[in-house]
Amino acid sequence: MVTSPPLNPSLSETAKALRFARFCYDHLAGKLGVAVTSALCDHNHIKDSDSGYVVTAQGQAWFHALGIDVQALRANHRPLTRRCLDWSERRHHLAGALGAALANRFLQLKWIARVPGSRAVRLADKGEAALRAQLAMQL
């Protein structure tokens, strides 16, 4: 079957960027958001339970070392963690106060950068290296 190229190649690039990594409200989504959530579960930093994600003691220490105060987030009126179904990956990613804090911390550390005029984010080389070192992620 012969397929024709996209009518607007830049739209195709925009779609690829959004599918790879984007902000979903205030937390990370796309392939990157789902992969980070999966790695956090694999490393026992969060557990996926019937009621949603639960931060483990090991996870609380890991988030603290990253510069995120989980106890302070718990005191917030907002739920600490939530599952959010990713439209492109069809899997859950981490939302809630912790998801937002994690995305914000990645921005502060310059592991990710917003793409101007878009919800897409770009993964910086140092972010990829840090995620590989800390969570054994291969992106």
MARBA-3410 file (N, C-alpha, C, O; in Angstrom, 1 decimal):
139
0.8,-1.2,0.0,0.0,0.0,0.0,0.9,1.2,0.0,1.8,1.3,0.8 ~ 0.6,2.2,-0.9,1.4,3.4,-1.0,0.7,4.5,-0.1,-0.5,4.7,-0.2 ~ 1.5,5.1,0.7,1.0,6.2,1.6,1.5,7.5,1.1,2.7,7.6,0.6 ~ 0.8,8.5,1.2,1.2,9.8,0.8,1.9,10.5,2.0,1.5,10.3,3.2 ~ 2.8,11.5,1.8,3.4,12.2,2.9,2.4,13.1,3.6,1.4,13.5,2.9
2.7,13.5,4.8,1.7,14.4,5.5,1.6,15.7,4.7,2.6,16.1,4.0 ~ 0.5,16.3,4.7,0.3,17.6,3.9,1.2,18.7,4.5,1.7,19.5,3.7 ~ 1.4,18.7,5.8,2.3,19.7,6.4,3.3,19.0,7.3,3.0,18.6,8.4 ~ 4.5,18.8,6.7,5.6,18.1,7.5,5.8,18.7,8.9,6.1,17.9,9.9 ~ 5.6,20.0,9.1,5.8,20.6,10.4,4.8,20.1,11.4,5.1,20.0,12.6
3.6,19.9,10.9,2.5,19.3,11.8,2.9,17.9,12.3,2.7,17.5,13.4 ~ 3.5,17.2,11.4,4.0,15.8,11.7,5.1,15.9,12.8,5.1,15.1,13.7 ~ 6.0,16.9,12.7,7.0,17.1,13.7,6.5,17.5,15.0,6.9,17.1,16.1 ~ 5.5,18.4,14.9,4.8,18.9,16.2,4.1,17.7,16.9,4.2,17.5,18.1 ~ 3.4,16.9,16.1,2.7,15.7,16.6,3.8,14.7,17.3,3.5,14.2,18.4
4.9,14.5,16.6,5.9,13.6,17.2,6.5,14.2,18.5,6.6,13.5,19.5 ~ 6.7,15.5,18.6,7.2,16.1,19.8,6.2,16.0,20.9,6.5,15.7,22.0 ~ 4.9,16.2,20.6,3.9,16.1,21.6,3.7,14.7,22.1,3.5,14.4,23.3 ~ 3.9,13.7,21.2,3.8,12.3,21.7,4.9,11.9,22.5,4.8,11.1,23.4 ~ 6.1,12.5,22.2,7.3,12.1,23.0,7.2,12.7,24.4,7.4,11.9,25.4
7.0,14.0,24.6,7.0,14.6,25.9,6.2,15.9,25.8,6.4,16.7,24.9 ~ 5.3,16.1,26.8,4.5,17.3,26.8,4.0,17.5,28.2,4.1,16.6,29.1 ~ 3.5,18.7,28.5,2.8,18.9,29.7,1.3,18.6,29.5,0.7,18.9,28.5 ~ 0.8,17.8,30.5,-0.6,17.5,30.6,-1.1,18.3,31.8,-0.9,17.9,32.9 ~ -1.6,19.5,31.6,-1.9,20.5,32.6,-0.5,20.9,33.2,0.2,21.7,32.6
-0.1,20.3,34.4,1.1,20.8,35.0,2.1,19.6,35.3,3.0,19.8,36.1 ~ 1.8,18.5,34.7,2.7,17.3,34.9,3.1,16.7,33.6,2.5,17.0,32.5 ~ 4.1,15.9,33.6,4.7,15.3,32.4,3.8,14.2,31.8,3.3,13.3,32.6 ~ 3.7,14.2,30.5,2.9,13.1,29.8,3.7,12.7,28.6,4.8,13.1,28.3 ~ 3.1,11.9,27.8,3.7,11.4,26.6,4.6,10.2,26.9,4.6,9.7,28.0
5.4,9.8,26.0,6.3,8.7,26.2,7.2,8.9,27.4,7.4,8.0,28.2 ~ 7.7,10.1,27.5,8.6,10.4,28.7,7.9,10.3,30.0,8.4,9.7,30.9 ~ 6.7,10.9,30.1,5.9,10.9,31.3,5.6,9.5,31.8,5.7,9.1,32.9 ~ 5.2,8.7,30.8,4.8,7.3,31.1,6.1,6.5,31.5,6.0,5.7,32.4 ~ 7.2,6.7,30.8,8.4,6.0,31.1,8.9,6.4,32.5,9.4,5.5,33.2
8.9,7.7,32.9,9.3,8.1,34.2,8.4,7.4,35.2,9.0,6.9,36.2 ~ 7.1,7.4,35.0,6.2,6.8,36.0,6.5,5.3,36.1,6.6,4.7,37.2 ~ 6.7,4.6,35.0,7.1,3.2,35.0,8.4,2.9,35.8,8.5,2.0,36.5 ~ 9.4,3.8,35.5,10.7,3.6,36.2,10.6,3.9,37.7,11.2,3.2,38.5 ~ 9.7,4.9,38.1,9.5,5.1,39.5,8.9,3.9,40.2,9.2,3.6,41.3
8.0,3.2,39.5,7.4,2.0,40.0,8.4,0.9,40.0,8.5,0.1,41.0 ~ 9.2,0.7,39.0,10.2,-0.3,38.9,11.2,-0.2,40.0,11.8,-1.2,40.5 ~ 11.6,1.0,40.4,12.6,1.2,41.4,12.0,1.4,42.8,12.6,1.8,43.8 ~ 10.7,1.0,42.9,10.0,1.0,44.2,9.9,2.4,44.9,9.9,2.5,46.1 ~ 9.9,3.5,44.1,9.7,4.8,44.6,8.2,5.2,44.8,7.8,5.9,45.7
7.5,4.6,43.9,6.0,4.6,44.0,5.5,3.3,43.7,6.1,2.5,43.0 ~ 4.3,3.0,44.3,3.6,1.7,44.0,2.3,2.0,43.4,1.6,2.9,43.8 ~ 1.9,1.2,42.4,0.6,1.3,41.8,-0.3,0.4,42.5,-0.3,-0.8,42.3 ~ -1.2,1.0,43.3,-2.2,0.2,44.1,-3.6,0.4,43.5,-3.8,1.2,42.6 ~ -4.5,-0.3,44.1,-5.9,-0.1,43.7,-6.4,1.3,43.8,-7.3,1.8,43.1
-5.9,2.0,44.8,-6.3,3.4,45.1,-5.5,4.4,44.3,-5.7,5.6,44.5 ~ -4.5,4.0,43.6,-3.6,4.9,42.8,-2.2,4.7,43.2,-1.8,3.7,43.8 ~ -1.4,5.7,42.9,0.0,5.6,43.2,0.2,6.0,44.7,-0.4,6.9,45.2 ~ 1.1,5.2,45.4,1.5,5.4,46.8,3.0,5.6,46.8,3.7,4.8,46.2 ~ 3.4,6.7,47.5,4.9,6.9,47.6,5.4,6.0,48.7,4.9,6.0,49.8
6.5,5.3,48.4,7.1,4.4,49.4,8.1,5.2,50.3,8.4,6.4,49.9 ~ 8.6,4.6,51.3,9.6,5.3,52.2,10.8,5.5,51.3,11.5,6.6,51.4 ~ 11.2,4.5,50.5,12.4,4.6,49.7,12.1,5.8,48.7,13.0,6.5,48.4 ~ 10.9,5.9,48.1,10.6,6.9,47.2,10.6,8.3,47.8,11.1,9.2,47.2 ~ 10.1,8.4,49.1,10.2,9.7,49.8,11.6,10.2,49.9,11.9,11.3,49.7
12.5,9.2,50.2,13.9,9.6,50.3,14.5,10.0,49.0,15.3,11.0,48.9 ~ 14.1,9.3,47.9,14.6,9.6,46.6,14.1,11.0,46.1,14.9,11.8,45.6 ~ 12.8,11.3,46.3,12.3,12.6,46.0,12.9,13.7,46.8,13.2,14.7,46.2 ~ 13.2,13.4,48.1,13.8,14.4,48.9,15.2,14.7,48.4,15.6,15.9,48.3 ~ 16.0,13.7,48.0,17.3,13.9,47.4,17.3,14.7,46.1,18.2,15.4,45.8
16.2,14.6,45.4,16.0,15.3,44.2,15.6,16.8,44.4,15.6,17.6,43.5 ~ 15.1,17.0,45.7,14.7,18.4,46.0,13.2,18.6,46.1,12.7,19.7,46.0 ~ 12.5,17.5,46.3,11.0,17.5,46.4,10.6,17.1,47.8,11.0,16.0,48.2 ~ 9.9,17.9,48.5,9.5,17.6,49.9,8.1,17.0,49.8,7.1,17.7,49.8 ~ 8.1,15.7,49.9,6.8,14.9,49.8,5.9,15.3,51.0,4.7,15.4,50.8
6.5,15.4,52.2,5.6,15.8,53.3,4.9,17.1,53.2,3.7,17.2,53.5 ~ 5.6,18.1,52.6,5.0,19.4,52.4,3.9,19.2,51.4,2.8,19.9,51.5 ~ 4.1,18.4,50.3,3.1,18.2,49.3,1.8,17.5,49.9,0.7,17.8,49.5 ~ 2.1,16.6,50.9,0.9,15.9,51.5,0.0,16.9,52.3,-1.2,16.7,52.3 ~ 0.6,18.0,52.8,-0.2,18.9,53.6,-1.0,19.8,52.6,-1.9,20.6,53.1
-0.7,19.8,51.4,-1.5,20.6,50.4,-2.9,20.1,50.2,-3.2,18.9,50.6 ~ -3.8,20.9,49.8,-5.2,20.6,49.6,-5.4,19.6,48.4,-6.4,18.9,48.3 ~ -4.4,19.5,47.6,-4.4,18.8,46.3,-4.0,17.3,46.6,-3.1,17.1,47.5 ~ -4.6,16.3,45.9,-4.1,14.9,46.1,-2.6,14.8,45.8,-2.2,15.4,44.8 ~ -1.9,14.1,46.6,-0.5,13.9,46.4,-0.2,13.2,45.0,0.6,13.7,44.3
-0.9,12.1,44.8,-0.7,11.4,43.5,-2.1,11.1,42.9,-3.1,11.0,43.6 ~ -2.0,11.0,41.6,-3.2,10.6,40.8,-2.7,9.9,39.6,-1.6,10.2,39.1 ~ -3.5,9.0,39.1,-3.2,8.4,37.8,-3.8,9.3,36.7,-4.9,9.8,36.9 ~ -3.2,9.4,35.6,-3.7,10.2,34.5,-3.4,9.4,33.2,-2.3,9.0,32.9 ~ -4.5,9.0,32.5,-4.4,8.2,31.3,-3.8,9.0,30.2,-4.4,10.1,29.8
-2.7,8.6,29.6,-2.1,9.3,28.5,-2.8,9.0,27.2,-3.0,7.8,26.9 ~ -3.2,10.0,26.5,-3.9,9.8,25.2,-3.0,9.2,24.1,-3.5,8.5,23.2 ~ -1.7,9.4,24.1,-0.9,8.9,23.1,-0.3,7.5,23.4,-0.2,6.7,22.5 ~ 0.0,7.3,24.6,0.6,6.0,25.1,-0.5,5.0,25.5,-0.2,3.8,25.6 ~ -1.6,5.5,25.9,-2.7,4.6,26.4,-2.3,3.9,27.7,-2.7,2.8,27.9
-1.4,4.5,28.5,-1.0,4.0,29.8,-1.0,5.2,30.7,-1.1,6.4,30.3 ~ -1.0,4.9,32.0,-1.0,6.0,33.0,0.3,6.7,33.2,1.4,6.1,33.0 ~ 0.2,7.9,33.6,1.4,8.7,34.1,1.0,9.4,35.4,-0.1,9.5,35.7 ~ 2.1,9.8,36.1,1.9,10.4,37.4,1.4,11.8,37.3,2.0,12.7,36.7 ~ 0.3,12.1,38.0,-0.3,13.4,38.1,-0.4,13.7,39.6,0.2,13.1,40.5
-1.2,14.8,39.9,-1.3,15.2,41.3,-0.2,16.2,41.7,0.6,16.6,40.8 ~ -0.1,16.5,43.0,0.9,17.4,43.5,2.3,16.9,43.2,3.2,17.7,42.9 ~ 2.5,15.6,43.4,3.8,15.0,43.2,4.2,15.1,41.7,5.3,15.4,41.4 ~ 3.3,14.7,40.8,3.5,14.8,39.4,3.9,16.2,38.9,4.8,16.4,38.1 ~ 3.2,17.2,39.5,3.5,18.6,39.1,4.9,19.0,39.7,5.6,19.7,39.0
5.1,18.6,40.9,6.4,19.0,41.6,7.6,18.3,40.8,8.6,18.9,40.6 ~ 7.4,17.1,40.3,8.5,16.4,39.6,8.7,17.1,38.3,9.9,17.3,37.9 ~ 7.7,17.4,37.5,7.8,18.1,36.3,8.5,19.5,36.5,9.4,19.9,35.7 ~ 8.1,20.2,37.5,8.7,21.5,37.8,10.2,21.3,38.2,11.0,22.1,37.8 ~ 10.5,20.3,39.0,11.9,20.1,39.4,12.7,19.7,38.1,13.9,20.2,38.0
12.2,18.9,37.2,12.9,18.6,36.0,13.2,19.9,35.2,14.3,20.0,34.6 ~ 12.3,20.8,35.2,12.5,22.1,34.5,13.6,22.9,35.2,14.5,23.4,34.6 ~ 13.5,23.0,36.6,14.5,23.7,37.4,15.9,23.2,37.1,16.9,23.9,37.1 ~ 16.0,21.8,37.1,17.3,21.2,36.9,17.8,21.2,35.4,18.9,20.8,35.1 ~ 16.9,21.8,34.6,17.2,21.9,33.1,17.4,20.5,32.5,18.1,20.3,31.5
16.6,19.5,33.0,16.6,18.2,32.4,15.6,18.2,31.2,15.8,17.4,30.3 ~ 14.6,19.0,31.3,13.7,19.2,30.2,13.5,20.7,30.0,13.9,21.5,30.8 ~ 13.0,21.1,28.8,12.8,22.5,28.5,11.5,22.6,27.7,11.2,21.7,26.8 ~ 10.7,23.6,28.0,9.5,23.8,27.2,9.8,24.2,25.8,10.8,24.9,25.5 ~ 9.0,23.7,24.9,9.1,24.2,23.5,8.2,25.4,23.4,7.0,25.3,23.6
8.7,26.5,23.0,7.9,27.8,22.9,6.7,27.6,22.1,6.7,27.0,21.0 ~ 5.6,28.1,22.6,4.3,28.1,21.9,3.7,26.7,21.8,2.8,26.5,21.0 ~ 4.1,25.8,22.6,3.6,24.4,22.6,3.5,23.8,24.0,4.1,24.3,24.9 ~ 2.8,22.7,24.1,2.8,22.0,25.4,3.9,21.0,25.4,4.2,20.4,26.4 ~ 4.6,20.8,24.3,5.7,19.9,24.1,6.9,20.3,25.0,7.1,21.5,25.2
7.7,19.3,25.4,8.9,19.6,26.1,10.0,18.8,25.4,9.8,17.8,24.8 ~ 11.2,19.3,25.5,12.4,18.7,24.9,13.2,18.1,26.1,13.4,18.8,27.1 ~ 13.7,16.9,25.9,14.6,16.3,26.9,16.0,16.7,26.6,16.5,16.4,25.5 ~ 16.6,17.3,27.6,18.0,17.8,27.4,18.9,16.6,27.6,18.6,15.6,28.2 ~ 20.1,16.7,27.0,21.1,15.6,27.2,21.4,15.3,28.6,21.5,14.2,29.0
21.5,16.4,29.4,21.8,16.1,30.9,20.7,15.5,31.6,20.8,14.7,32.5 ~ 19.4,15.7,31.1,18.3,15.1,31.7,18.2,13.6,31.3,17.9,12.8,32.1 ~ 18.6,13.3,30.0,18.6,11.9,29.6,19.7,11.2,30.4,19.4,10.0,30.8 ~ 20.8,11.8,30.6,21.9,11.1,31.4,21.5,10.9,32.8,21.8,9.9,33.4 ~ 20.8,11.9,33.4,20.4,11.8,34.8,19.3,10.7,35.0,19.4,9.9,35.9
18.4,10.7,34.0,17.3,9.6,34.1,17.9,8.2,33.9,17.5,7.3,34.5 ~ 18.9,8.2,33.0,19.6,6.9,32.8,20.3,6.5,34.1,20.3,5.3,34.5 ~ 21.0,7.4,34.7,21.8,7.1,35.9,20.9,6.8,37.1,21.2,5.9,37.9 ~ 19.9,7.6,37.3,19.1,7.5,38.5,17.9,6.4,38.4,17.6,5.8,39.4 ~ 17.4,6.3,37.2,16.2,5.4,37.1,16.4,4.3,36.0,15.5,3.6,35.6
17.7,4.2,35.5,18.0,3.2,34.5,17.1,3.2,33.3,16.8,2.2,32.7 ~ 16.7,4.5,32.9,15.8,4.7,31.8,16.6,4.7,30.5,17.7,5.4,30.5 ~ 16.1,4.1,29.5,16.7,4.2,28.1,15.7,4.8,27.2,14.7,4.2,26.9 ~ 16.0,6.1,26.8,15.1,6.8,25.9,15.6,6.9,24.5,15.0,7.5,23.7
END
